[in-house]
Amino acid sequence: MEWLLAAHSISQRSSLSHPFERMTEDMQVRNLSPHTQASYKQQVSLFARHFSRSPEALGPEEIRSYQVS
């Protein structure tokens, strides 16, 4: 689940108000397709919803827990 680690990394350095703004910018720089971007955003939303917390508040332990659940 590389996208979870990327989202965590992105959220850790993001100073923007919306968590997906920086993620979207980084995905566009990497020239990911709009479909891939939408898929990654959906997965990050599901991940955050699973813990009922913002993606910015989640870290490597939550990523691991999510992957094994």
Residue, then its C-alpha position, 0 to 999 in steps of 0.5 A: m500500500e505505497w499510496l498510504l505511505a505517500a499520503h502520510s508523507i505528503s500530509q506530514r509536510s503539508s501546510l495547506s488547509h485541505p489535505f488533498e491539495r498537496m497530495t493532488e499537486d504531487m500526483q500531478v507532478r508525477n503525471l499520474s492519470p486523473h483516474t489514478q488520482a481519484s482512486y488514491k484519494q478514495q483510498v486515503s478517505l477510506f483509510a481515514r474513515h476506518f480510524s475516524r481520524s484525519p489522515e494527518a493524524l495517522g502514522p505508520e502504526e495505523i497504516r500497518s494495522y489497516q493493512v492487516s485488518 
